């Protein structure tokens, strides 16, 4: 009996290589197996480019081409059944004469949502669904949140001192070490957008870019309802696009896009809806304390990453946010920094 889990795990490992490069599409991996031997594999490498199944079939060597019609295709997400930026993968599988397909999970995207599976079955292909489904869902949690809840996956992140402060009121406080900072840039590379509030922008004057991890930088967002941001901030002069949520302005000035928000209505649902309309399926909220606590109180968050410098005490300053309704999923240590990962229950 074939080892479905072994080959599906390979699909998931391949899919991970697309992190930060395929959003808002899902990360997908595919493996083609003949008689216990992998003869082809691929993954979705770039948004708008060929899907995993295409790369998988194209990777089959000339001497193995005749085996395709006697092979099993493993894929971590239901093959698409519609014409989008690329042709449907279900059609490719049928044309290649692949007799058996093993799928980790059904695609919740409305234009697929079981249609790919039905096309394969109607063509006489044996289809198995649900192998390592939980692992596949965890891999594409941002994609699933986006399509099932019509909002981006929200990750909260902050660094705090051992006595529970995230900064001073009038000056930047460097809390995390170099290793932790690289992890922060990995988070930025793996999120479609990043959000901070006015006070954090003024005090820290951050670039909000990814500079220390392979991958792209997120779309930069700042919540500045009262138009308080000084134009001397570096984010206005670095030649990169910037979106500001404002109750005072709208329109575009150079590379700055002002998105109007209703001042008398909760900003968080408005921001999340805007992200959804822009196809941004994951949002990293980096501060400040008031904005982070607002997300916590709204319940519109999914994960949190908290970095604690166990060797630093501030004595006073800005009190760190307080999570509620969370579960610790992982804890790692970089020298004096403890990094905790939480999931919202």
JONORUR-V826875 format. One record per run of one state. SS is the DSSP state (helix for helix, strand for strand, loop for the rest). FROM is the first residue (numbers start at 0). TO is the last residue. Records with the same first field share a line. If there is no record, write none. Layout:
# JONORUR-V826875
SS=FROM-TO + FROM-TO
This chain:
# JONORUR-V826875
loop=0-2 + 18-27 + 34-35 + 43-50 + 58-60 + 70-70 + 75-87 + 96-98 + 103-113 + 122-124 + 129-131 + 139-139 + 149-151 + 161-163 + 167-176 + 189-191 + 204-217 + 223-232 + 236-240 + 246-249 + 253-254 + 260-265 + 277-280 + 287-287 + 298-301 + 309-316 + 319-324 + 334-335 + 344-344
helix=3-17 + 51-57 + 61-69 + 88-95 + 114-121 + 132-138 + 140-148 + 177-188 + 197-203 + 233-235 + 266-276 + 288-297
strand=28-33 + 36-42 + 71-74 + 99-102 + 125-128 + 152-160 + 164-166 + 192-196 + 218-222 + 241-245 + 250-252 + 255-259 + 281-286 + 302-308 + 317-318 + 325-333 + 336-343
